[in-house]
């Protein structure tokens, strides 16, 4: 292909099989360093437990023997990675992407194109130095359902990504008019400056715990007059500092763009990640505002996407790490452009900061104050033609939005105290992720009606939903014949 990536290492296909290809030859080098890191971690742990005994053992056998053993382990690790590279192949056909790997135990993984939830192009630091990238294909399944192609040249990874998205969207190519998958254009809609990331972390609970940990260790070491106290508290300190660094490192340079092939997210300092979430794959959205962000009216936007998992702080499940209200609502609009009401901004403003029944919200009855004295007037829900909005929290405000067609199932929960007070909680079951929509402490009769009505709305919305071939218009514009 003119102007494309370097030719791939192609393995001749057998009859009736797709064309199998190998990942980049430098992959063993990029993966093999992990053996060295593991060796250093083990050595550090062993030395830390008994430095004196470790020193005596090293002197007994000699430094040459120790270094030679370490070098042997590293060589074995790199040789193993080389053999694993020779055994790893991938292929893309009209229905799925296939991956074969394994030395002692062979694996053949298949990701159906119609079940693709998101595609990420990930570049760890060492891979970036070699111009390589990992293609991570998330499908609807368990937490280990992703198919990862590690590693490809970065331009080649982009070509494969475009090919997968185009096939999943129903675009045909490979003809004289359209020889390759179209690269969809994009329009950037949100960019988060690094200084805002830093300030948002400083105003978060993680930063408060970090400062508290530092003060605790400092005061404890002065009172005990012992270095041992500092050593004992070191894991706590490193854990909190590491969390803050991980947040900044992962969210650095965050940008969100709108494209015909989905929502495109780019972020990362040492490890760059470019995500593409196709339209309709987001199962639920949550806007959350910690107490210390209230003065600046900042919000964090998180999403549930099948395959991304349960982590509350997982960056891949973040649609916007921090932004003002307009930016947060713009991020929500990327997922749900039509809320199904005449004045969506007024409804969303009431959902974000309002309380009581204004805006059509149904809230907890007064007797719920015994179970939730702070938030009972704010907790509530409202339904529109397109989604269910769940508002919660007085100290930490949150708003969950679940499109009707993405409701997986529903349930009513009622504990013994709720039963005595005539209350119940309605739970909307979504795919695993940071968003867990629940409407707590409703009147039991209201909860029952919501359960029945929402189940009917979800059924009708799923029946009306058409096939998700979102790039067909783009293909027509470029002359393709779908």
C-alpha positions as CSV (number, residue, x, y, z in Angstrom):
1,X,0.0,0.0,0.0
2,X,1.5,3.3,-1.1
3,X,2.6,5.4,1.9
4,X,1.6,2.7,4.4
5,X,3.6,0.8,7.0
6,X,6.4,-1.6,6.3
7,X,5.4,-5.0,4.9
8,X,4.2,-7.4,7.5
9,X,5.9,-10.8,8.2
10,X,3.3,-13.0,6.4
11,X,2.9,-16.7,6.9
12,X,1.4,-18.5,4.0
13,X,-2.2,-19.5,4.7
14,X,-3.5,-23.0,4.4
15,X,-6.5,-23.8,2.3
16,X,-9.6,-22.2,3.7
17,X,-7.7,-20.3,6.4
18,X,-7.1,-16.5,6.7
19,X,-3.7,-15.0,6.0
20,X,-1.6,-15.4,9.2
21,X,0.9,-12.8,10.1
22,X,3.6,-12.4,12.8
23,X,4.0,-9.5,15.2
24,X,7.1,-7.3,15.0
25,X,10.5,-9.1,15.4
26,X,11.6,-6.7,18.1
27,X,8.8,-7.9,20.3
28,X,11.1,-10.3,22.3
29,X,13.3,-7.4,23.3
30,X,10.3,-5.3,24.4
31,X,8.8,-8.2,26.4
32,X,12.1,-9.7,27.7
33,X,13.0,-6.8,30.0
34,X,10.2,-7.9,32.3
35,X,12.3,-10.9,33.3
36,X,15.1,-8.5,34.5
37,X,12.6,-6.3,36.4
38,X,11.1,-9.4,38.1
39,X,14.6,-10.6,39.0
40,X,15.5,-7.2,40.6
41,X,12.2,-7.2,42.5
42,X,12.8,-10.7,44.0
43,X,16.4,-9.8,44.9
44,X,15.3,-6.6,46.6
45,X,12.7,-8.4,48.6
46,X,15.2,-11.0,49.7
47,X,17.8,-8.5,50.6
48,X,15.3,-6.3,52.5
49,X,14.3,-9.2,54.8
50,X,17.8,-9.9,56.1
51,X,20.6,-7.7,54.7
52,X,23.3,-9.2,56.9
53,X,22.5,-12.8,55.9
54,X,22.3,-11.8,52.2
55,X,25.7,-10.2,52.4
56,X,27.3,-13.3,54.0
57,X,25.7,-15.5,51.3
58,X,27.0,-13.3,48.5
59,X,30.5,-13.3,50.0
60,X,30.4,-17.1,50.4
61,X,29.6,-17.9,46.7
62,X,31.3,-14.8,45.2
63,X,30.0,-11.9,43.1
64,X,30.8,-13.6,39.8
65,X,28.6,-16.5,40.6
66,X,25.7,-14.2,41.6
67,X,26.0,-12.0,38.5
68,X,26.4,-15.0,36.3
69,X,23.2,-16.6,37.7
70,X,21.4,-13.3,37.1
71,X,22.7,-13.1,33.6
72,X,21.6,-16.7,32.9
73,X,18.1,-16.0,34.1
74,X,17.9,-12.9,31.8
75,X,19.2,-14.9,28.8
76,X,16.7,-17.7,29.4
77,X,13.9,-15.1,29.6
78,X,14.9,-13.5,26.3
79,X,15.2,-16.9,24.6
80,X,11.8,-17.8,25.9
81,X,10.4,-14.5,24.5
82,X,12.0,-15.2,21.2
83,X,10.4,-18.7,20.9
84,X,7.1,-17.3,22.0
85,X,7.4,-14.7,19.2
86,X,8.0,-17.4,16.7
87,X,4.8,-19.2,17.9
88,X,2.6,-16.1,17.9
89,X,0.5,-15.3,14.8
90,X,-2.6,-13.3,14.1
91,X,-5.1,-13.0,11.2
92,X,-8.1,-10.9,10.3
93,X,-11.0,-12.1,8.2
94,X,-14.5,-10.9,7.5
95,X,-16.0,-12.1,10.8
96,X,-13.2,-12.1,13.4
97,X,-9.7,-11.4,14.5
98,X,-7.7,-14.5,15.4
99,X,-4.6,-14.9,17.6
100,X,-2.5,-18.1,18.1
101,X,0.2,-18.2,20.7
102,X,1.8,-20.4,23.3
103,X,4.8,-22.8,23.6
104,X,3.9,-25.7,25.9
105,X,0.2,-24.9,25.8
106,X,-1.2,-23.6,22.5
107,X,-4.0,-21.1,22.5
108,X,-6.3,-19.9,19.7
109,X,-8.3,-16.8,20.7
110,X,-11.0,-15.4,18.5
111,X,-12.7,-12.0,18.8
112,X,-15.9,-11.7,16.7
113,X,-16.1,-8.3,15.0
114,X,-19.7,-7.8,15.9
115,X,-18.8,-8.1,19.6
116,X,-16.0,-5.6,19.6
117,X,-16.5,-3.0,22.4
118,X,-13.4,-0.9,22.0
119,X,-10.0,-0.9,20.4
120,X,-7.0,0.6,22.2
121,X,-3.5,1.4,20.7
122,X,-1.2,1.2,23.7
123,X,2.5,2.3,23.6
124,X,4.5,1.5,26.8
125,X,7.7,3.6,27.2
126,X,10.1,1.0,25.8
127,X,7.8,0.2,22.9
128,X,7.6,3.9,22.0
129,X,11.4,4.0,21.7
130,X,11.2,1.3,19.0
131,X,8.2,2.9,17.3
132,X,5.9,-0.1,18.3
133,X,2.4,-0.3,19.7
134,X,0.1,-2.9,21.2
135,X,-3.3,-3.4,19.8
136,X,-5.8,-4.3,22.5
137,X,-9.2,-5.5,21.2
138,X,-11.9,-5.5,23.9
139,X,-14.9,-7.8,23.3
140,X,-18.1,-8.4,25.2
141,X,-17.1,-11.1,27.6
142,X,-15.3,-11.6,30.9
143,X,-12.4,-9.6,32.4
144,X,-9.9,-11.7,30.4
145,X,-11.7,-11.4,27.1
146,X,-9.4,-9.0,25.3
147,X,-7.3,-10.0,22.4
148,X,-3.9,-8.3,22.4
149,X,-1.6,-8.1,19.4
150,X,1.9,-7.3,20.9
151,X,3.7,-5.6,19.2
152,X,3.2,-4.0,15.8
153,X,4.8,-1.0,14.2
154,X,2.7,2.0,15.2
155,X,1.5,2.8,11.6
156,X,0.6,-0.8,11.1
157,X,-1.4,-0.9,14.3
158,X,-3.4,2.1,13.1
159,X,-4.0,0.3,9.8
160,X,-5.2,-2.9,11.5
161,X,-7.3,-0.8,13.9
162,X,-9.0,1.0,10.9
163,X,-9.6,-2.3,9.3
164,X,-11.2,-3.9,12.3
165,X,-13.5,-0.9,12.9
166,X,-14.5,-0.7,9.3
167,X,-15.3,-4.4,9.2
168,X,-17.2,-4.2,12.5
169,X,-19.2,-1.3,11.1
170,X,-20.2,-3.1,7.9
171,X,-18.0,-1.2,5.5
172,X,-16.7,-3.2,2.6
173,X,-13.3,-2.5,1.1
174,X,-10.6,-4.2,-0.9
175,X,-12.3,-3.2,-4.2
176,X,-10.8,-1.0,-6.9
177,X,-12.8,2.0,-5.6
178,X,-11.9,1.4,-2.0
179,X,-8.7,-0.7,-1.8
180,X,-8.2,-0.3,2.0
181,X,-10.2,0.6,5.1
182,X,-11.1,4.3,5.3
183,X,-9.5,6.3,8.1
184,X,-12.3,8.2,9.6
185,X,-11.7,11.9,10.3
186,X,-12.0,13.3,13.8
187,X,-12.9,16.5,15.6
188,X,-11.3,17.2,18.9
189,X,-13.9,18.3,21.5
190,X,-12.1,18.3,24.8
191,X,-8.5,18.8,25.9
192,X,-7.4,18.7,29.5
193,X,-4.3,20.8,30.4
194,X,-1.7,19.2,32.7
195,X,-2.0,21.9,35.3
196,X,-5.7,21.1,35.7
197,X,-4.8,17.4,36.2
198,X,-2.3,18.3,38.9
199,X,-4.7,20.6,40.7
200,X,-7.5,18.1,40.5
201,X,-5.3,15.5,42.1
202,X,-4.2,17.9,44.8
203,X,-7.9,18.5,45.6
204,X,-8.7,14.8,45.7
205,X,-9.0,12.4,48.6
206,X,-5.8,10.6,47.3
207,X,-3.8,13.8,47.9
208,X,-5.2,14.3,51.3
209,X,-4.3,10.7,52.3
210,X,-0.8,11.2,50.8
211,X,-0.2,14.3,53.0
212,X,-1.6,12.5,56.0
213,X,0.7,9.6,55.4
214,X,3.8,11.8,55.2
215,X,2.8,13.7,58.4
216,X,2.1,10.4,60.2
217,X,5.5,8.9,59.2
218,X,7.3,12.1,60.1
219,X,5.7,12.4,63.5
220,X,6.1,8.7,64.2
221,X,9.8,8.8,63.4
222,X,10.3,11.8,65.7
223,X,8.4,10.3,68.6
224,X,10.0,6.8,68.4
225,X,13.4,8.1,67.4
226,X,13.7,5.0,65.3
227,X,14.5,4.6,61.6
228,X,12.7,1.3,61.8
229,X,9.3,3.1,62.1
230,X,10.0,4.9,58.8
231,X,11.0,1.5,57.1
232,X,7.8,-0.1,58.5
233,X,5.6,2.7,57.1
234,X,7.5,2.9,53.8
235,X,5.0,0.7,51.9
236,X,2.1,2.9,53.0
237,X,3.9,6.0,51.9
238,X,5.1,4.5,48.6
239,X,1.5,3.2,47.9
240,X,-0.1,6.6,48.3
241,X,2.6,8.5,46.4
242,X,2.5,5.8,43.7
243,X,-1.2,6.2,43.3
244,X,-0.9,9.9,42.8
245,X,1.8,9.4,40.2
246,X,-0.2,6.8,38.4
247,X,-3.1,9.2,38.1
248,X,-1.0,12.0,36.7
249,X,1.0,9.7,34.4
250,X,-2.2,8.0,33.0
251,X,-4.3,11.2,32.6
252,X,-1.5,13.4,31.2
253,X,-2.3,15.0,27.9
254,X,-6.0,13.8,27.9
255,X,-7.9,14.6,24.7
256,X,-11.3,13.4,23.5
257,X,-12.4,13.6,19.9
258,X,-15.6,12.8,17.9
259,X,-15.3,10.5,14.9
260,X,-17.6,8.4,12.7
261,X,-15.9,5.3,14.0
262,X,-16.5,6.2,17.7
263,X,-15.2,8.2,20.6
264,X,-11.4,8.6,20.4
265,X,-9.5,9.2,23.7
266,X,-5.7,9.8,23.9
267,X,-3.8,10.2,27.1
268,X,-0.6,9.1,28.9
269,X,2.9,10.4,29.7
270,X,5.3,7.5,29.8
271,X,2.8,5.0,28.4
272,X,0.6,6.5,25.6
273,X,-2.9,5.1,25.0
274,X,-5.2,5.8,22.1
275,X,-8.7,4.4,22.6
276,X,-11.6,4.1,20.2
277,X,-15.0,3.3,21.7
278,X,-17.5,2.6,18.8
279,X,-20.9,4.3,19.1
280,X,-23.5,2.3,21.2
281,X,-20.8,0.4,23.1
282,X,-21.0,2.5,26.3
283,X,-23.4,0.8,28.7
284,X,-23.7,3.5,31.4
285,X,-22.2,6.9,32.2
286,X,-21.5,8.6,35.6
287,X,-20.7,12.2,36.3
288,X,-19.1,12.6,39.8
289,X,-18.0,15.7,41.8
290,X,-15.9,15.3,45.0
291,X,-16.5,17.9,47.7
292,X,-13.2,19.8,47.0
293,X,-14.0,20.2,43.3
294,X,-17.3,22.0,44.0
295,X,-15.9,25.5,44.1
296,X,-14.5,25.1,40.5
297,X,-17.6,23.1,39.4
298,X,-15.3,20.3,38.1
299,X,-16.7,16.9,37.2
300,X,-15.2,13.5,36.4
301,X,-17.0,11.4,33.7
302,X,-16.7,7.6,33.8
303,X,-18.2,4.9,31.6
304,X,-19.0,1.2,31.6
305,X,-17.7,-0.6,28.5
306,X,-17.8,-4.4,28.3
307,X,-14.3,-5.8,28.8
308,X,-12.8,-2.8,30.6
309,X,-13.5,-4.3,34.0
310,X,-14.3,-3.2,37.5
311,X,-11.6,-0.8,38.6
312,X,-13.0,2.4,40.0
313,X,-10.0,4.4,38.9
314,X,-9.2,2.6,35.6
315,X,-8.2,5.2,33.1
316,X,-9.6,3.2,30.2
317,X,-13.0,3.7,31.8
318,X,-12.6,7.4,32.0
319,X,-14.4,9.6,29.4
320,X,-13.1,12.8,31.1
321,X,-10.7,12.9,34.0
322,X,-11.6,16.4,35.1
323,X,-13.5,19.3,33.4
324,X,-16.0,22.0,34.0
325,X,-19.7,21.4,33.8
326,X,-19.9,22.3,30.1
327,X,-17.1,19.9,29.2
328,X,-18.7,17.2,31.3
329,X,-22.0,17.6,29.6
330,X,-20.2,17.6,26.2
331,X,-18.6,14.3,27.2
332,X,-22.1,12.9,28.0
333,X,-23.4,14.2,24.7
334,X,-20.7,12.1,22.9
335,X,-22.4,9.0,24.3
336,X,-26.0,10.1,24.2
337,X,-26.6,13.0,21.8
338,X,-30.3,12.9,22.3
339,X,-31.6,12.8,25.8
340,X,-35.2,12.8,24.7
341,X,-36.4,16.0,26.3
342,X,-37.1,19.5,25.1
343,X,-34.6,21.3,27.4
344,X,-31.8,18.8,28.2
345,X,-29.5,21.4,29.8
346,X,-32.1,22.5,32.4
347,X,-32.8,18.8,33.3
348,X,-29.1,18.0,33.6
349,X,-28.4,21.1,35.7
350,X,-31.1,19.9,38.1
351,X,-29.7,16.4,38.0
352,X,-26.2,17.5,38.8
353,X,-26.7,20.0,41.7
354,X,-30.5,20.0,42.4
355,X,-32.5,18.5,45.2
356,X,-36.1,17.7,45.7
357,X,-38.7,17.0,43.0
358,X,-37.8,19.9,40.7
359,X,-37.2,18.8,37.1
360,X,-39.6,15.9,37.4
361,X,-37.4,13.8,39.8
362,X,-38.9,11.2,42.1
363,X,-37.0,11.2,45.4
364,X,-37.0,9.2,48.6
365,X,-39.9,9.8,51.0
366,X,-39.3,11.6,54.3
367,X,-39.1,8.4,56.3
368,X,-35.9,7.6,54.4
369,X,-34.0,10.2,56.4
370,X,-33.5,7.6,59.1
371,X,-31.3,5.6,56.7
372,X,-29.8,8.5,54.8
373,X,-30.1,11.8,56.8
374,X,-27.9,13.8,54.4
375,X,-28.9,12.8,50.9
376,X,-32.5,11.5,51.2
377,X,-33.9,14.7,49.5
378,X,-31.3,14.6,46.7
379,X,-31.4,10.8,45.9
380,X,-33.9,10.2,43.1
381,X,-34.5,9.4,39.5
382,X,-36.2,10.7,36.3
383,X,-36.9,9.0,33.1
384,X,-36.8,10.4,29.6
385,X,-37.6,8.9,26.2
386,X,-34.0,7.8,25.8
387,X,-32.5,7.1,29.3
388,X,-32.9,6.8,33.0
389,X,-31.1,9.4,35.1
390,X,-30.2,8.5,38.7
391,X,-29.1,11.3,41.0
392,X,-27.3,10.6,44.3
393,X,-25.1,12.1,47.0
394,X,-24.9,15.3,49.0
395,X,-21.2,15.4,49.9
396,X,-20.0,13.7,46.8
397,X,-22.5,14.4,44.0
398,X,-23.0,11.9,41.3
399,X,-25.3,11.4,38.3
400,X,-25.7,8.0,36.5
401,X,-27.2,7.9,33.0
402,X,-28.3,4.6,31.5
403,X,-29.7,4.4,28.0
404,X,-32.9,2.3,28.0
405,X,-31.5,-0.2,25.4
406,X,-28.4,-0.7,27.5
407,X,-30.2,-1.9,30.6
408,X,-29.0,-5.4,31.2
409,X,-31.4,-6.3,34.0
410,X,-33.2,-4.8,37.0
411,X,-33.7,-5.8,40.6
412,X,-35.3,-4.6,43.8
413,X,-33.5,-4.9,47.1
414,X,-35.1,-4.6,50.5
415,X,-33.3,-5.1,53.8
416,X,-35.1,-5.6,57.1
417,X,-34.9,-2.0,58.1
418,X,-36.2,-0.9,54.7
419,X,-39.0,-3.4,54.9
420,X,-40.1,-2.0,58.2
421,X,-40.0,1.6,56.8
422,X,-41.8,0.6,53.6
423,X,-38.7,1.4,51.4
424,X,-36.8,-0.5,48.7
425,X,-33.8,0.1,46.4
426,X,-33.9,-0.4,42.7
427,X,-30.7,-1.6,41.0
428,X,-30.0,-1.4,37.3
429,X,-27.5,-4.1,36.4
430,X,-24.9,-3.0,33.9
431,X,-21.7,-4.5,32.6
432,X,-18.7,-4.5,35.1
433,X,-17.3,-1.1,35.5
434,X,-17.1,2.0,37.8
435,X,-20.8,2.8,37.3
436,X,-23.3,0.9,39.5
437,X,-26.6,2.6,39.1
438,X,-28.9,2.3,42.1
439,X,-31.9,4.3,43.3
440,X,-31.8,3.9,47.1
441,X,-34.7,4.1,49.6
442,X,-37.7,4.6,47.4
443,X,-41.2,4.0,48.5
444,X,-41.8,0.3,48.0
445,X,-44.7,0.9,45.7
446,X,-42.8,3.4,43.6
447,X,-39.8,1.0,43.4
448,X,-42.1,-1.7,42.1
449,X,-43.6,0.5,39.4
450,X,-40.2,1.7,38.3
451,X,-39.0,-1.9,38.0
452,X,-42.0,-2.8,35.7
453,X,-41.9,0.4,33.7
454,X,-38.2,0.4,33.1
455,X,-38.2,-3.3,32.1
456,X,-40.8,-2.4,29.4
457,X,-38.8,0.7,28.3
458,X,-35.7,-1.4,27.9
459,X,-37.5,-4.1,25.9
460,X,-39.0,-1.6,23.5
461,X,-35.7,0.3,23.1
462,X,-33.8,-2.9,22.3
463,X,-36.5,-3.9,19.8
464,X,-36.3,-0.5,18.0
465,X,-32.5,-0.4,17.9
466,X,-31.2,-1.0,14.4
467,X,-27.9,-2.6,13.3
468,X,-24.8,-0.7,14.5
469,X,-23.1,-0.1,11.1
470,X,-22.0,3.4,12.0
471,X,-19.5,4.0,9.2
472,X,-21.7,3.3,6.2
473,X,-22.3,7.0,5.6
474,X,-18.6,7.6,5.6
475,X,-18.0,4.8,3.2
476,X,-20.7,6.2,0.8
477,X,-19.0,9.6,0.9
478,X,-15.7,8.0,-0.1
479,X,-17.1,6.0,-2.9
480,X,-17.3,2.6,-1.3
481,X,-20.2,0.2,-2.1
482,X,-21.6,-1.2,1.2
